[in-house]
Amino acid sequence: MERALARLVEAQRWCRNDGGQPSTLFELESLDGPRPTFSDARGERFEADIEPRLAAALEVGDRLRARRAEGGRLDVFCCYPAQSASIAR
């Protein structure tokens, strides 16, 4: 958990301010391929573009508070380590 938190502190630097916008929790499923793959709470998988510097700091299983935006982009507001999934259940 300690390593994950240090890594995600760096990732937070590349997150956007949510400006009070509604958001959803997504899980990073894969970083393979041209675009990362995410899933929502229903298990629906989708690909989306995210800030490349943010992607470099993430690992599969990380959870992102974000909003799906136009053009296949995911606006990320906050990142949580994969271990946070067990806390939220």
C-alpha positions in Angstrom: 0.0 0.0 0.0 2.9 2.4 0.8 4.3 2.0 -2.7 0.9 2.5 -4.3 0.2 5.7 -2.3 3.6 7.2 -3.3 2.9 6.3 -7.0 -0.6 7.8 -6.8 0.5 11.0 -5.2 2.4 11.5 -8.5 -0.6 10.6 -10.5 -2.8 13.1 -8.7 -0.6 15.9 -10.2 -2.1 15.1 -13.6 -5.8 14.9 -12.5 -8.2 17.7 -13.4 -10.2 19.8 -11.0 -13.8 18.4 -11.0 -15.3 21.9 -10.8 -18.3 20.3 -9.0 -19.1 18.1 -12.0 -20.7 14.7 -11.3 -18.3 11.8 -11.6 -18.2 8.0 -11.6 -15.8 5.4 -10.2 -14.0 3.4 -12.9 -11.4 0.7 -12.7 -8.4 0.5 -14.9 -8.5 -2.9 -16.6 -5.6 -2.7 -19.1 -2.8 -0.5 -20.3 -2.1 -2.7 -23.3 -3.0 -1.5 -26.7 -3.3 2.1 -28.1 -5.9 3.2 -25.4 -6.3 2.1 -21.8 -9.4 -0.1 -21.0 -11.6 0.7 -18.1 -14.7 -0.8 -16.5 -17.6 0.7 -14.6 -19.6 -0.6 -11.6 -21.7 -2.8 -13.9 -18.6 -4.4 -15.4 -19.1 -2.6 -18.8 -15.7 -2.3 -20.4 -14.6 0.6 -22.6 -11.5 2.2 -24.0 -10.7 5.9 -23.4 -7.9 8.4 -23.8 -6.4 9.9 -20.6 -3.5 12.3 -19.9 -0.4 10.4 -21.0 1.6 11.4 -17.8 -1.3 10.2 -15.7 -1.4 6.8 -17.6 2.3 6.4 -16.9 1.7 6.6 -13.2 -1.2 4.1 -13.1 -1.3 0.3 -12.7 -4.0 -2.1 -13.6 -6.6 -2.3 -10.9 -6.3 1.4 -9.9 -9.6 3.1 -9.5 -10.4 6.5 -11.0 -13.1 9.1 -10.1 -13.8 10.5 -13.6 -16.3 11.5 -16.2 -16.6 10.2 -19.7 -16.1 13.1 -22.1 -16.6 13.8 -25.7 -14.2 12.3 -28.2 -13.5 9.2 -26.3 -11.7 10.9 -23.5 -11.9 10.2 -19.8 -11.6 13.3 -17.6 -9.9 12.0 -14.4 -10.4 13.9 -11.1 -8.9 11.6 -8.5 -7.0 8.2 -8.4 -7.2 5.5 -5.8 -5.0 2.4 -5.4 -6.4 -1.0 -6.4 -6.5 -1.9 -2.7 -9.2 0.6 -2.1 -11.7 -1.7 -3.8 -11.8 -3.9 -0.7 -12.5 -0.9 1.5 -15.5 0.2 -0.7 -17.3 -3.1 -0.5 
